[in-house]
Amino acid sequence: MVQRDEKEGEAGGETRRRSRHLRVPVTEEEGQQIEELAQQTGLSIAAYLRLVGLGHQPRSAIDSQQARELVRVNGDLGRLGGLLKLWLTDDAKLDEFKPERMTRIIRGVLEKIEANQEELRAVVKTVLRAK
């Protein structure tokens, strides 16, 4: 396992001098699993074990990345919904479009919304599986 400096930053930039070391015997498999879990959270092994030992639940670094992706897809859905709402209102700018063309445009927007919903569902499933 990789050892880090005695001074190790915590969330919020706080730094404390840690002088006491605890020795915890683990099997090779346990050590590997702990290393993987620490990597998933973006923490050093020592910081991960410290948080878990103190009863805290470390958050996965993947969660924030997936949350940003969900926000992006949700924003796309909002913009598409806004366009659809505009087209469904009685706007004078839309009088130049023939009803057949408007139907095609609206169907196209609905298909894009459905595609974004599928993408959103896929990201949500990934987030739920990661937990």
C-alpha positions in Angstrom: 0.0 0.0 0.0 1.1 3.5 -0.7 2.0 5.6 2.4 1.3 9.4 2.4 2.9 12.2 4.2 1.8 12.7 7.9 0.2 16.0 6.9 -2.8 15.2 4.8 -5.5 17.6 3.7 -9.1 17.0 4.4 -12.2 18.3 2.8 -12.3 22.1 2.9 -8.5 22.5 2.8 -8.0 21.9 6.5 -4.6 20.4 7.3 -3.6 18.7 10.6 -0.4 17.1 11.8 -1.1 13.5 12.4 1.5 11.8 14.6 -0.2 8.6 15.7 -0.3 5.6 13.3 -2.5 2.6 13.7 -1.5 -0.7 12.3 -4.3 -2.8 10.8 -3.4 -6.3 9.5 -5.4 -7.2 6.4 -5.4 -10.0 3.8 -4.1 -9.3 0.3 -7.7 -9.3 -0.9 -8.9 -6.9 1.8 -6.0 -4.6 1.1 -6.8 -4.6 -2.6 -10.5 -3.9 -2.0 -9.6 -1.1 0.4 -7.3 0.5 -2.2 -10.0 0.2 -4.9 -12.6 1.8 -2.6 -10.2 4.6 -1.7 -9.5 5.2 -5.5 -13.3 5.4 -6.2 -13.7 8.1 -3.6 -10.6 10.0 -4.8 -9.0 9.7 -1.3 -5.7 8.3 -0.2 -5.9 5.0 1.6 -5.2 6.7 5.0 -7.9 9.3 4.5 -10.4 6.7 3.4 -9.8 4.5 6.3 -9.8 7.4 8.7 -13.2 8.5 7.5 -14.7 5.0 7.5 -13.2 4.4 11.0 -14.8 7.6 12.3 -18.2 6.5 11.0 -18.3 8.8 8.0 -19.5 7.7 4.6 -17.0 8.7 1.9 -18.6 9.9 -1.3 -17.6 8.4 -4.6 -15.7 10.8 -7.0 -17.8 9.2 -9.7 -21.0 10.5 -8.2 -20.2 14.1 -8.9 -19.2 13.4 -12.5 -22.4 11.5 -13.0 -24.4 14.2 -11.3 -23.0 16.8 -13.8 -24.0 14.5 -16.6 -27.5 14.3 -15.3 -27.7 18.1 -15.0 -26.5 18.4 -18.6 -29.1 16.0 -19.9 -31.8 17.6 -17.8 -30.9 21.1 -19.2 -31.2 19.7 -22.7 -34.7 18.4 -21.8 -35.6 21.8 -20.5 -34.5 23.6 -23.6 -36.4 21.1 -25.8 -39.5 21.5 -23.7 -39.2 25.3 -24.0 -39.0 25.0 -27.8 -42.1 22.7 -27.8 -44.0 25.2 -25.6 -43.1 28.0 -28.0 -44.3 26.1 -31.0 -47.6 25.1 -29.3 -48.4 28.7 -28.4 -50.2 31.0 -30.8 -47.2 33.0 -31.9 -47.4 35.2 -34.9 -43.9 34.2 -36.0 -45.1 30.7 -36.5 -47.9 31.7 -38.9 -45.6 31.3 -41.9 -45.2 27.5 -41.2 -47.7 25.2 -42.8 -49.5 22.8 -40.4 -47.8 19.7 -42.0 -44.4 21.2 -41.4 -45.2 22.2 -37.8 -46.4 18.6 -37.2 -43.0 17.3 -38.5 -41.1 19.8 -36.4 -43.0 19.0 -33.2 -42.6 15.2 -33.8 -38.9 15.8 -34.2 -38.7 17.7 -31.0 -40.6 14.9 -29.2 -38.2 12.3 -30.6 -35.3 14.4 -29.3 -36.9 14.6 -25.9 -37.5 10.9 -25.8 -33.8 10.3 -26.8 -32.7 12.6 -23.9 -35.0 10.8 -21.5 -33.4 7.5 -22.5 -29.9 9.0 -22.0 -31.0 10.3 -18.6 -32.4 6.8 -17.6 -29.1 5.2 -18.7 -27.0 7.6 -16.5 -29.4 7.1 -13.6 -29.0 3.3 -13.9 -25.2 3.8 -13.9 -25.3 5.9 -10.8 -27.6 3.5 -9.0 -25.4 0.5 -9.9 -22.3 2.3 -8.7 -23.7 2.6 -5.1 
